[in-house]
Structures are given as structure tokens and as C-alpha cells.
């Protein structure tokens, strides 16, 4: 049977920033830094971007449809960043990879160690599962260990979720049957030198059939959070370690949990904060989704917030994946923009939320600059520091469902004062005048206009120009128009080029960059006196 046909059958089954209070003149902007694609030659249905993980300048990307060994044997790719440039460092495949292993269904990275799940591996029966540990020395990656459950059994799906911090790895087996069919379990492995051994097997104290405990996992230090989205409303469990003993400390549930919400389909943890995704939440329509934030320690945990998208809608699946670093959360919604109720036709989106004190607010909605229907951008997400990875494993750039991953970065944006038509009020603009609009960018003790790259200036999409010449030329002059003995920059913009303004416009924005690439913008009021030219 042809490879692509087999994969299409499989897919048919599958389908069945921050606020700086101390610096009010500064803000954060989130921009797309890069788009990562699987290298040539690319197979159709590679599903690159099924899973992603990020640490520093290294990204690990799962591609469980890769066929290097056999159909759906799977792989994971390592990319590294130098400046703003990303390049592939390695391709990770299992030494004993085989057909339908699905290596790359889950990935997690910490420093120079990556763990990659292969929930279809069948050493102990079909779909018993495995997880592979890879380590880096210099720029070379090698397989260090293959992790298996001590009581592995057919259909457990061990490896469907993974998380690593330091010398501890959690591996989810959401289809394990200890407490009933698909009740689920999670295995803890620890490393001594270069050897890994199973330390514990975790199950919920109230585990029951179809709970899918282990659907998602996260570990930090001696604390583990485990999602169990298959129960009536879903839950997340907190375990802590003392020595080599793990103890269940708390069960996290939503204050407004409801039937089929499925809390715990995704979990993430940072310090004393846990976030859990809930795709079945229907506050804004069926499967609009949400995410809950819990804070605490030990036995004492409380819900801090419920996060929903500002544009929440039916079948968005907000919360399918979550990632958390400090006070920043990134939440995937791969159903955004779907056709009808088919979420796999979505353009997809991801949302950035930040915390100030105990309050959370949506800071940005991330979308691909070349997004297309069925890309399902936001199927996987990861955030670390000022960088986020967003997977779109159905992207077709390199072939049908070859997949891609987008890199977004948070950059400091300087907010500056501008004065449109200095000395004039109410800043009247005649878009049909055939003239130019002067704009002053005001300098200050902390902002030197001499550091501006004039070629980057845009006022309502217009570049700097002077009219009345056979060949327009840039024109900016440094002068003190505000009378504060600090240099200001005055530039002219041709009215016919100001495409973003019309008769309804009451404000206008100027954007630009400094010589070092730092972006800035400023806004002032305007009065459009004429916008229709005869």
C-alpha cells in the first residue's frame, strides 16, 4: 500500500508582552522572527510541528509522520539560533525505530537533554509505547536511553506525553488500565550519570476508567502536575517528591467545571503556578475553550484566574496546548478560523497572556503572516523567555501536511511623543492637497532622535518624502521644535502616500526603528478635512 495513502487513512482517524510598570514609555511587541521548515527532501504528511519544546536558543520539533525508517516511524528535529537566524543542528531518530512508532508525538527539552515520546512503539505489544532520551555534546546529539514502563502492556500509549527537568523525566501513559480501561498512569525516571531508571509509577488516588490520567504532564524540581482530561469535567493532580517517594498532594478542578469540559488536556507549570487547558469549555459556544490558572504549594492550591480569548468563539479549541514561563502564558487555539465544525480546517492562532500581581490579561493574538486554511497553527506551543514556538503541523509549504513551526519574539517597543504639523491645531490634513505633512518626533532625556534610522520611518504607511522634485528625496531635519533645548526630528510625508487614513480617522501613528533595530512608535490626533479627490 502506498505511503501517502496509509497516512491519509491515519489522518482521517485523527480528524474523527509583558507590562513594565516602572518604564511607562516602554512596552513589548510580539513579532514573527522566523518560520522553520523540515529540510529537503520532505515527505508528505511529515507532520513537522506536531510537538515543540524550547530552551534558550535551542528548539526541538516533533515530526511523527517522518518516514526515514518506515511509515510513521517518526523523528524529532533540533534547531538552534544565532542572532535571529535559525538552522537545523540535528535530526533525532531512534536506533531501533520501526513502522508506526510515532516518534515525536511529544517532546521536551532541558539544556542538552531531550526526551521524545513514541507512543506507538510495540516492544511489549502494539502501542505499548516508549520514550527516547537524546543528549548533546558540542553540536552532536546521541541516543542516551530508551525508557520503557516496568509493567508495559499493549495499548498503554506510554510516551504520549513527556516532560524533563534536570535529571527527572515524566512519561505519560494515558491509556494504561490499572484502574479501569484508559484510567491512565505516569512514570517517573531519574538519571544517575548517564543511566536512567524508573523511580515511581503515579496513579490518581481516585482513578477510574476513561480518566486518561497522564494525558499531559509537567515537572519542575520535586513537583509534578498531571492532567486527566477524560473524566467528567477533567482535573489536574499535583504530586511532590520526598527522597524517592512521590505523594499526591492536591486535585485541581475548575470552580465552574462542567460535563465534558476535559480540564487537563494540557498542563504547564512554572514555580508555584499551574495552568491547565480546557478545550471542552463552552462559555462562548461549543468547544470554545479556556485555561485555568492555579497557584499554591503542597496541599494548598487555589484557582487564580480563568483565561479565555478576547474573541472566543465556537470550536476555537483554545487551551488544547498551554505553555508557561514565569508570568507569561502562551495558549494554542488551532481551531481558530475553522470552516463549520471541522477544526482541522482552521487557520489557527495562539494567545499570549501576562500576569501583573494576581491579574492576567491578554497581551497578543499570534497568527502566521502567511497562514492558510487547514494549517492548524497553534496545535503545539512553547514559550521560554522572550521567545515562543507555534507549531502548524498541517502547513503545506514543503508538500501535503509537511508542517512548519513559527518563531515569535518579544521585542522592546519604545513609545515616543510625536507632534503632527508642529504648532498647528487641530492638525488638519487634506489628503488631496498634493503637499506633505510635517511630523516632529520629540526627543527627551532618554530618547535621542539622532539614533533614528530615517529610512524606516512610516506615517500611516507613507515613507519620508519631499514633493515638488523630479525625483523625490528623503527629508528630515534635526531642530528643537518643543523649546526644551533637546533635539527633535522633523520629517515630511507626502499626502497622496498616506494610504491608511480616511475621512473617519481621528488619530494617526508613526512607526520606525533606531539604528540598532529597536522599534518605536508614536500617536497624535488628526482632523481629516478632505479625503476624496476629484
N, C-alpha and C positions, 0 to 999 in steps of 0.2 A: 504494500500500500504506500502511496506517495506521502512524503513527509508533511508537506503543507496540508494535505487532506486530513491526515491524522490530527494535526494541530488545530485545524478548523473545527473538527469534531470536539476536541477538548474545549476550545473556546466557547462552543455552543453550550456545553455543560456549565462552564464557568459563568456564562451570562444568565443560565436558567437561575519708629520706630519707637522707639522709646522717647520719653519726655524728659528733658533736662531742666528741672526747676531752677537750678542755680544759674543757668545760662539762657535767659529768655530770648536772646537774639539768635539762638541756635535751635535747630530741630533735626530730625532724621528723615531721610528719604530712602525708599527701598527701590533699587533699580536692578534690572536683569544684567548680570555680569557675563554670563556665558551660557551656551547650550552644548551639553555633552551628548555625543552620539556614539553608538558602538562602532568599532573600527571595521574597515573593509577586510575581507569580504563579509557582508552582513547577510544573515539568513532571514527570510520572512518569519514572522512570529518569534523573534528572539526575545521579545518582551523585556527589553533592557529598560530598567527603571521600575520593575515590579516592587523592589525594595531599595532603600537608600540608608546610608549612615555616614556621619560626618564627624571628624575630629581634627581641629586645626586646619591645615591645608591639605588634608587627605580625605578623599571620598571613596566609599565602597558602594558599588551599584550591582544589585542582583539582576540577572537575566536568565530566569529559569527555563526559558524556551530555547536556549542555546543548544546547538546540536553537535558540538565538537566531538563528543564521544559517541552519542547516539541520540535518537529523538527525545527531546526534553530531558537530556541528561543535566543540562543547566551549567551555569558559570556565574562568577562574580568578577567585576572589573574594578581595578584600583586606579583612580585618577589623583594627580597631585597638582597643586597650584604654585606658580611662581609669579609674583606680582598679581596681575589679573588674568594670567594665561594658565589654562588647564591642559594637562596632557596625560595620556594613559601611561601608567607605570607598570601595570601587570594585569594579567588575566588569570584568575584563580579557578582551577578545575580540580576535582577530586582524583586522587591517584587511582581509585577503583570505581570511577564514575560509570554509570550504566543508564540504559533507557528508562525514562520516566522517573528519574531520581528527583527532578525539580530542584537541583542545587541552585540557591539564590532566591528561593521563595521568601527567605528572611535573611537579614544581615545586621551585624552590629560591630562597631569598631571602637577600640580604645587604644590610643597610642600606636604601637607597632604590632598589635594583635587584632585579628578579625575573626569573627565566628560567622559561619554561613550555614544556614539550615537547608536540609534536603529531605523534606517530609515524605517523599515518595520512595526513598531507599528501602530495599527489601531484604536485607540480610536475615531478618527474623520474621519474614512473611511480608506480603505485599503491603506497602505503605507503613511498615513499622517505623521507618524514618531514621535519620542520623543528622549529626551536625559536625562540620569540619572546622578545625582551628588552623589558621594560617598566621605565620609571623614574618616580620620584615627585618632584614639585616642590610643596612645601606638602602639600596633600592630593589633588593631581591626578596621575593616572597616565597616561602616554602610551607608545605603542609606539616603542621606540628602534631596534630592528633585527629583522630576520628572518635567522636563521642557517641556512645550508644547507651540506652537505658539498661539498667541491670536486669529489668524484667520485661524487656522489649517484646512486643507482640504485634501480630498483623493488624494493620489498620489504626495504630495508635497516632500516626502523624507526628511523631517526635521530630522536632525541628521546624514546625510551622511557625514558631516564634522563638527569638533568641535575644539575649542581652548580655553584654560583658562590661564589667568594670574591674580593672586591675587583674587579679588572679581568680576572679569568680565569674562563672557563666551560668545563666539560667537558660534552660531549654524547655519550651512548652510542648506538651503532648495533649492537645485539647480533645482528642478522640479516644484517649485511654478510658478503660471501662471499669476501673476499680470500684466505683460507687454507682454503677449502672452504665448503660450504653452512653458513650460520649460524655461521661461525667468530667473527665479531664484530670490531668496532673502536670506537675512541673518538676524538673530535675535540676539539682544544683551540682555543679562541678567546680573543683578548685585545682589550682596548679601549684606544684612544688618543683622548682627547677623548670624542666621542660615537659614534665609528666602531669597529665590530668587524671583525676579520679572523681568518682561520684561521691558527693558528701551527704546528700539528702534527697529524698523524694517528698515533695509537698503536695498535699491534697487539702481541700476545704473541709473544715470541721462539719459542715452541713451539706457536703457534696451530694449531688443527686443526678440521675440520668439527664442527659442533654444540657448540663450546665456549661460545658466546654470551658472549664477551668483551665487556664493556660492559653486561651485564645490570644492573649497578649501578655508580655512580661517586661518588667523593668527592674534593674538592680542598681543600688548606689550604696557603697560601703557595706554595712551589715543589715540593710533593709531591702526587702523585695516587695514589689507590688505586682499582683497577678489579676488579670481581667478574666471574668467568667460571663461572657455575654449571652450564653444560651439559656439562662434561667429566665423566669417570667419577666422581670424588669432589668435583670443584669446586676452585676456587682463587681467590685474590685477588693481584693484581700491584701492586707498588709502583714508581712511576716518579718521578724527580726532574728538575728543570729547572735548567739552567745557561745563562744568557743566553736564547736561544730554542730550545735543544736539549733534548729530553726523552730520558731514558735509563732503560731497565728496570733496576731495582736488586735486586729480590727477588721471589720467588714464594712466597706464603704458603699453606701447606696444613696441615690438621689432623693432629696426632700420631696420631689414631686414625681417620683418614678411611677411608671405605668406599664401595663401589659405590653410585651413585645418591644420595649424600648431598646434592650440589648446593651445596657451600660457595660463597658469593659471590652468592647470590640477592639479598643486601642487604649493603652495606658502609657504615661511617661512620668518621670519623677526627677525633681531637682531639689536637693536639700530637704526641707520639711514640707514640700508641696508636691501634690499628685494631681495629674489631670487625666480624666477618663472620657473617652468618646462615646457618644450615644447616637448612632445613626437612625434608630427607630423612633426617636422623639418626633412628635408631630405637632408641636406648637404652631408651626407655620404651614401645616399641611403634611400629608403622609410622607414619612422619611425625610423631613426637612433637616433633622439632626441638631445636635447640641453637644456641648462638652462641659463637664463639671470639674470644678477646682476644689480640692480638699487640702487642708493644712493640718498639721499636728505632729505627734510623735508617740511612740509606744502604743498604749491603749487608747489614747485620746486624739481623735480626729474629728474635724467638723467641715461641713461644706462652706467654702468661702464665696463661691460665685458659680453662676451658670452662664456659659458663654454661648451666644447664638450670633449668626451672621446678621449684619445690618440689613441685608437683602435676602433674608431667609425665605425659602420657597419649597414647594413640594418636590421631593425626590432629589434634593441637593446632596444628601448623604454627608452633610457636614459632621465631622467627627470620626469618619472612617479611619483616619490616622491622625495622631497627635504627636507633637514633639515639644519638649520644654527645656529651656536653658535659662537659669536664673529667673528673671521676671518677664521673659519673653516666651510666648507660646505660638507655634505655627500649627494650624489645623487644616487638614485637607478636606475638600468637598468635590470629589471627582464627578459628581452628577450635575454640577452647575452647567446650565445651558443645554440640558438634555432634550431630546425630542420625545414627547409623550412621557411614558413611564420607563423608557429604556435608558437606564443610567449609563450604559456603555456607549451611548451616542453623545455624551456630554463633552463640551469643551473642557470643563473642569476649572477649578480655582483653588487657591489656598488663602487663608486669612491669618494675619498677624495681630495678636493681642498682646498688650503690655500691662503690667501692674504698677500702680503707684499707691503705696500704703497697702490697703486691702482691696482697692478698687481696680477692676480690669476694664480696659476699653479696646475697641477695635482700632488699630492704627493703619492697617492697609489691607487691601484685597489684591492678591497677586494673580496675574493671568499671563499666559505666554504671549509674547509680542507677535508670534506667528501661529497662534492657536487655531485649531480646526476642530470641527465636529468629530467626535469619537476618539480624540486624543486622550481623554480622561486624565488630563493634567490634574495633579493633586491626589493621585492614587497612593503615592508614598511621599513622605515629607521628613526632613531632618533639619534641625537648627542648632548651630553652635556659634557662640559669639555674635559677630555681625553678619554671618553667612547662613543662608538657607538653601537646601536642595529640595526641588519639587520634581517628582517623577511623573512622566507621561508615557506609560509603557505601551500605549496603542498608537503613538505617533508613527507616521508612515514615511518619514524623511528618507530612510535607507531601505525601504521595502515595507510590505504589508505588516503592520504591527511590529516593526523593528524596535521602536521605542526610543525615548530620549529622556534626559534629565536637565532641568534648568537650574542655573545657579543665580541666586539673588543675593545682593549685599546691601547692607545698610550703610549709607554714607552721611557724613555731617553735611547739612544744608544750612548755609548762612542766610538769615533773614535780614535784608538791608532796607533802609529807608530810601524811597525814590520820590522825586518831585516832577510830575508831568507838567510841561510848559511852566518852568520856574517863574514865580511872580504872578502867575495867572490863576484866576478862579472864576468859574468852576471847571477849569481845564477842558474847555470846549474843543472838540475835534470835528473837523469837516473831512470826511473820508473821500470826498470828491474834489478836494482843493488843488490837487496836483503839487502840493507842497510837502513839508516834512514836519514831524513833531519832535521838538527837543525834549529830552528827558535827562534830569540830573540824578545821578547815583551819589548819594550823600556819604561822605567819609565820616569816620569817627575815630575816637582814641583806639578802638580795637579793630577798625576796618580801614585799610589803606587802599584807596581806589587805584593807586599805581600798580597794584598787584593783579588788576583785572586783565584778562585776555579779551581784548575788544572784539576779536573775530568770533567769539562765542555768544555775543550779546544778541538776544532776540526779544523784541517787544511785540506781543500778540502775533507771533510767528514772523515778524519782519526783522530783517537784519539791518545793521547800521549802514546808511547810505546818505549821500547828499544829492539833491536834484539839480537840474539846470546844467549838467555837463554831458558831453557826448558819451563819456564812459564814467558811470557813477563810481565814486570812490568813498572809502570809509572816512568818517569824520567824527572824531571825539576830541574834546579839549579838556584839560585839567584847569579848574578855576574854583574859587571859593564863592559859591552862589548862596550859601546859607549864612555867611557872615560870622562863622565861628572860628575863622583862621585855620581851618582844616580843609585840605584839598577835597574837592568834589569832581566828578567826571560827568561832563555834559555831552550827550550823543544825539544824533538826528536819525529819524526813521521815516521813510517815505510813506505817505498816507495810503497810496494805492497798494502797498505791500502788506498793509495791516489786515490780513485776511480773517483773523479771529474775532474781530469786533463787528458789531452791527448796531442798529438803532436801539436795541434793548440793553446794550451793555452799559453798566454803571461803574465798573471797575476794570482795570487792566493790569496785567502782570508783566514784569520784565525778568528774564532769566539770563543767567550767564555763568561763567566759570572763572576761577582765579587761574593764574599761570601754572599752579600746581595741580589743577584739575578739580579743586573743591568747588561744588556748585553753590550758587546763591540765587535768591530771587527777592523781588520787592513788589509791592502793590500800591496803587493810588487810585483815587476816584476820578471819573471822567464824565463828560457830558457830550454825547454824540449829537451834533446839530444837523448833520446830513450824511446819509449812508447809501442813498440811491442816486446813481449818476446817470444823466441823460446822454 
